[in-house]
Amino acid sequence: MKTPKLILCAFAVLLFNLSVQAQKQSDKPRTKQTVTSASQLLPLDSNVIVGKLANGFTYYIRKNTEPKDRAQLYLAVKAGSILENDNQKGLAHFTEHMSFNGTKNYPKNELVNYLQKAGVRFGADLNAYTSFDQTVYMLPIPTDDQDVFKNGMQIMRDWAQEATFDTVEINKERGVVLEEKRLGKGAQERMQNKYLPLIFNNSRYSERLPIGTEEVLKNFKPETIKSFYKDWYRPNLEALIVVGDIDVKKVEQMIKNEFSDLKNPANPRARVDYKIPLINKNQFIAVTDKEFPVTVAQVLIKHPERKIKTTADLRYSMVRSLYNQMLSSRFSELIKQANPPFVQGGSSIGGFLAGLDVASAFVVAKPGELEKGFKAVLTETERVKRFGFTSTELARAKESFMTSVETAYKERDKTASDAFVQEYLQHFLEEEASPGITYEFNFYKNNIEGISVADVNALAKEYLTDVNRDVLIMGPEKDAATLPDEATVNSWIKAVQQQKLAAYVDDVSDKPLIESKPAAGKIVSGKKINELGVTELELSNGVKVVLKPTDFKNDEISFSAFSPGGTSLYSDADYQSASNASSLIGRSGVGSFSPVQLPKMLAGKRVFVSPYISERSEGIYASATPKDLETALQLTYLYFTQPRKDEAIYSAFITQQKAMLENRSSDPNAVFSDTVSAVLGNYNVRRTGPSLAKINQIDLDKAFKIYKERFADASDFTFTFVGSFNVADIKPLIEQYLGALPSIKRKEEAKDLGIYAPKGKVEKKVYKGQEQKASVRLVFTGDYTYNTENNNRIDALGEILQIKLIERLREDESGVYSPGVRASYSKYPKNRYSFTVSFGCGPENVEKLIASTLDEINKLKKNGPEAQDIAKFIAEEQRSTQVQLKENSFWASYLANQYENKEDPKEVLTYLDSLKKITPASLKEAANKYLSGENLIKLVLLPEGKK
């Protein structure tokens, strides 16, 4: 079971989480906002049936056949940690756990056991989360087996009011929840505990984190959690959402039969709608921790929340989305400077929590340059406040917005069921309108041109105010003495507000992407694989193309390419330049377009093209809509023939890398990760962690030369296309652009660098961090014979070991939250396999849990697996394969891997039949071979002082 990250994690996370915050806001056509002016209420999508039983229980039902023979069942409860009494802190979340540990019809762990037999994976499919104001249970269920679907509905009924709360199970689950809490301990939690009361304005939210307190989790009495369940798990606070390949009328009758007798308490407690009050003053806090690796500043300006309920609200949400998109683009340009003023920075307007929205700005500063970075971020928001956006920026933003909406509209009959579920969750839990994509598309199309620059510019003045502003500074403890105080930060803000500024200048190019089309090549041969609906082509320049048209999506084409070689062909001395070449060149624009001009030229197009150079190959990852496919192919042609190198991009990249390295050694997880990689790579220089010396080895000219070498010869490239296209229609484009790629007919193969995990038994302990928490990795490796039968055995063994470790380490011993098993195998450069067992736990339990893990492995070696566990694996594979075979993403990955590994692409047709060869005896043999322990690496992260 998972608990989603609190929204405040956005204010206390590391580099990449912060860097995407503003972008996330601009990616969404809709955000939670409204205006108070009167207008028409938005209608509810007519394709969903919404009803309410006499007891107040709400239901949403929608027929949707993506995927076929599947349904998503969600139970939403308007009860979370905010409703807990003082002696219940953490019990809303604990209640969620207990729903999986015994209900009226599924005692103890029978619920999980039953669903696994039906092909539903625990954690990956079957899941739940608890937040401040809500708890949500999710169950993807097959609908082609009426008994399974009926039992799925029974499970939802049990969750709604029939959890049993067996005292033995409660006491066993204490350890699991405490281990989940332990996983969250570290620098971010310690800092969060300091600043939460401030940014939550000392409201109830600051003392009701869903994970709860150790005191309560360890000591609460069963009656206390039962009281929470009785008070809040009641029909007038619950809703069932059913979306999938179903008979709507039958499902509605099932709901009436199953849920009408749910009872509300005789004297129900009032469900208080708690809020975070605005206090109409500014606040400041600076917090440090010795394990926090970067210096971060956040400015949060809070405002009353604005939800989408009316047509005026929906228009307002468009304005806000356009604002976020344009502001994000400006920050994207800023980071592309030769000497950017910060490592990352951004600003946006979005939802906060508990009745509030927020205008936020953040900066991840270069070491020692917080003032410079902070002022740079606020300067950009001040520039927008004074001068606004330009008409060309708005035109591009409108294009991009409508392209995104149009894509969703075109896919309206191919939309996955879980997307609809999320809409209806918001409708029930947040009372936000859900008019449906057809209504929204027409509304946006009819109203977007009426949005003016003045409309968007008004948002800056509305949201960027000088009241209800919180400033949060976070940094490494060693820098505590140099961090600013409130007066200093206020002086920085005042200086920005008083400085002279120039309006933004929009740097655009009106050139075409390609001035003139290249000389086209020809298709010289082709053949069909009718069983797969695949066509293979060879072009006159040697390029090979694999085409699989599908009808899984209406507006999606994915393609990729690979060629053998990669960084394996370069010396250790050149490795850093080689491994970073595609990142540097891919960010530098292409052809005559600079990195600033290219995104603007592509505005309004749904196209993504990215070159890569990995250890054993180089190639392209790409996607586009059918109408933008030619643009994607033009970009591909240019990345081969006219790559650019950009000194500013290079300088910015080096600056970022050095900044992230500055305090990396203070982060326990980073230190452990680097150690794991180094040990498994036998301390080869290509597997050890980053260092200043390695960064200094990255040479732009050398990287550019290597990039051009890797893409100088297309004759050994294989392209794979999957999606909504017609073979006859796509052939001319392939000849025009892929047929024109350079060809020198060289023969290359990737080199075997001899980098393999060490043989024998290896133990390595890392002592880092102040929290009483440990991380364990057990890695079994060795040589291998790569074939379908062995691959299936490894996959099955990995899944079964995962099942057994959940049962033993989590359910029986309560020693871990979520043990993981990763089984993998490779064909090149050498047939190899690995099993990695990983878990977090208390330092005092490390050896005990390792012993339990090895004991479970020994049972598999001695007795083989139980037949029912093999049945669970096969059921899960059957269910997941049935879905995957209707997904473009699966076919794109599968076909590319088969051709790169020189394997028969038709293997997928016999995959499910091949699983029938798996038996207890065959897996017993596999366990003895692959989990013998002859090559076993034990890696453990322990807190400092535990030596």
Salt bridges, closest charged atoms under 4 A:
ASP45 OD2 - ARG62 NH1 2.78
ASP69 OD1 - LYS68 NZ 3.59
ASP86 OD1 - ARG208 NH2 2.89
ASP144 OD1 - ARG879 NH1 2.90
GLU162 OE2 - ARG157 NH1 3.07
GLU169 OE2 - LYS172 NZ 3.76
GLU173 OE2 - HIS97 ND1 2.79
GLU173 OE2 - ARG810 NH2 3.65
GLU179 OE2 - ARG182 NH2 2.96
GLU180 OE1 - HIS93 NE2 3.14
GLU180 OE1 - HIS97 NE2 2.96
GLU207 OE2 - ARG208 NH1 3.75
GLU214 OE2 - LYS185 NZ 3.38
GLU214 OE1 - LYS218 NZ 3.53
ASP231 OD2 - ARG269 NH1 3.24
ASP245 OD1 - LYS63 NZ 3.18
ASP261 OD1 - ARG157 NH2 2.90
ASP273 OD2 - LYS275 NZ 3.38
ASP289 OD2 - ARG190 NE 2.70
GLU291 OE1 - ARG190 NH2 3.12
GLU305 OE2 - LYS32 NZ 3.54
GLU333 OE2 - LYS600 NZ 2.85
ASP357 OD2 - ARG320 NH1 3.00
GLU369 OE1 - LYS372 NZ 3.84
GLU371 OE2 - LYS375 NZ 2.81
GLU380 OE2 - ARG383 NH2 2.93
GLU382 OE2 - ARG386 NE 3.01
GLU393 OE1 - ARG330 NH2 2.78
GLU406 OE2 - LYS410 NZ 3.51
GLU406 OE1 - LYS627 NZ 3.68
GLU423 OE1 - ARG30 NH1 3.49
GLU430 OE1 - LYS32 NZ 3.85
GLU431 OE1 - LYS309 NZ 3.92
GLU432 OE2 - ARG30 NH2 3.39
GLU440 OE2 - ARG30 NH1 2.66
ASP455 OD2 - ARG315 NH2 2.92
GLU462 OE2 - ARG306 NH2 2.56
ASP466 OD1 - ARG469 NH1 3.20
ASP470 OD2 - LYS302 NZ 2.53
ASP479 OD1 - LYS478 NZ 3.31
ASP506 OD2 - ARG396 NH1 2.90
ASP506 OD1 - LYS600 NZ 2.70
GLU531 OE2 - LYS906 NZ 3.87
GLU536 OE1 - LYS527 NZ 3.68
ASP555 OD1 - LYS410 NZ 3.91
ASP572 OD1 - ARG686 NE 2.88
ASP574 OD1 - LYS702 NZ 3.01
GLU615 OE1 - ARG687 NH1 3.00
GLU618 OE2 - ARG710 NH1 3.23
GLU630 OE2 - LYS517 NZ 3.51
ASP646 OD2 - ARG644 NH1 3.75
ASP674 OD1 - ARG664 NH2 2.67
ASP701 OD1 - LYS645 NZ 2.51
GLU709 OE2 - LYS705 NZ 2.68
ASP713 OD2 - ARG746 NE 3.90
GLU748 OE2 - ARG710 NH2 2.87
GLU748 OE1 - ARG746 NE 3.41
GLU749 OE2 - LYS902 NZ 3.89
GLU771 OE2 - ARG190 NH1 2.79
ASP783 OD1 - LYS830 NZ 3.71
ASP783 OD1 - ARG832 NH1 2.95
GLU789 OE2 - ARG793 NH2 2.85
GLU799 OE1 - ARG121 NE 3.73
GLU807 OE1 - LYS804 NZ 2.98
GLU811 OE2 - ARG810 NE 3.21
GLU813 OE2 - ARG808 NE 2.70
GLU847 OE2 - LYS765 NZ 3.96
ASP855 OD2 - ARG808 NH1 2.89
ASP855 OD2 - LYS859 NZ 3.90
GLU856 OE2 - ARG808 NH1 2.65
GLU856 OE2 - LYS859 NZ 3.21
GLU866 OE2 - LYS804 NZ 3.23
ASP869 OD2 - LYS804 NZ 3.10
ASP869 OD1 - LYS872 NZ 3.82
GLU876 OE1 - ARG121 NE 3.40
GLU877 OE2 - ARG121 NH2 2.73
GLU903 OE2 - LYS827 NZ 2.41
ASP913 OD1 - LYS916 NZ 3.26
GLU925 OE1 - ARG793 NH1 3.97
GLU944 OE1 - LYS290 NZ 3.70
